[in-house]
Amino acid sequence: MALPWHLYLMALLYILAGINHFRVPRIYMKMIPPSLPSPKSLNIISGVAEIILGILLCIPVASAFAAWGIIALLIAIFPANVYMYTNEKAALGLPKWVRLIRLPIQLVLIYWAFLYT
């Protein structure tokens, strides 16, 4: 059975986001709350997870598993988005309203992934 094109779009977005963790790790490490250990390791783990889950989305027998993994990942990285919203040093130069919009977008992304579970 062929997968829908929007699943491939989701996969591409996660694969590219994962690759970006290695292209510009500094921006991702700035977003990690200081209460969490080893920002460098967490950045690598989340980048690898995004790449692997994106690839798995493209494999019909693994796509539901990957969608659940993406939901778990989005929940796990939510504290980084809250930290980015509340801390100017983690803001990456984005205005506060943009950082606020990022928070409910996480819910939209979770819903999008849930469609494929």
N, C-alpha and C positions, 0 to 999 in steps of 0.2 A: 504494500500500500504506500502510495506517495504521500509525503508530508506536505502540509500547506506552505505556501511561499512565505507567510508571515512568521512561521517557525524558523525558516532559514534566515529571515531578517533578524530575529531575536538572537539566533546563534551567532551571526556575524557581529552583532553589536557586542555580545559578551566576549567573543574571541578578540575583537579589536580593543575592547576595554582591558582585557587581560594582558595583551601585548603592551599596552600603554603603561602598565605597572612597571615594565622593565625599560621602556624608552625614557620615561620621566618619573623615576621612583620618588624623587624629592616631593612632588606635589601630593602624592598619596601618603607619604610618611608624615607630612604636615597635618593631615586630616585625622591621624590616629590619636585618640586621647592619650595624654601622658600617663593615665592610670593603667593603661594596658602595656604589657611587657613587649620588648623587642619590636619596635615599629618596622625595622627592616625585614625581619622574618615574617611578620604579619602581612606586609606588603607582598612579599614573594608568595606566601601561601594563598592570599586572595587572588593574586594575578594568575597563578597556576590553576586555581579552582575555576576561575572564569573561563580560561582557555579550554580546560578539559570539559567542563559542563557545556560550553558552546559547541564543542565537537560532538559530544554525546547527544545533544539535541538533534543532530542531523542523522542519527542512527535510529531507525524506527523502533527497534526492540529496547533501546535505551532512553528514548526521548522522555518518557514519563518520569523515569528515575532522575534524569537530568533536570527536568522542570522542578521536581521536589528539591533537588540540590540547590537550584537557583533561589528558590523561596527561602531555604535555610540560609544561604549566603546573604541574601538581601536583609534578612532579619539580623544576621550577625554583624553586618557592616552599618546598621542603622545608628549605633552610637557614634560612629565617625561623622555621619551627616548631622547629628545633633551637635556634636562638638564643633563642627565647621560653622554651624549656625550661631552658636553662642560665643565663639572665640574668634576675635579679629585676626589673631596670628595664623589661624587655620583657614581663614576666609578666601585665600588665594586671589584677593583683590575683587571678589564678587560682592555686589551690593547685598545688603541684608535681605531685601525682598526676594532676590534670586535664591539665596540660601534657604529662605523659608519655603519657597515653592518646591525645592528639592525634597523636602520631607514628605509631603503627600504623594509626590511622584513615585516614591518607594512603594506606596500602596498600589499604585497603578501597575508598576512593574511586577509586584507580587501577584496581582490579579491576572496579568498577562501570562505569567508563567503557570499559574493555576489552571488556565484554560487547557494546558497540555498534559495535565497529570492523569 
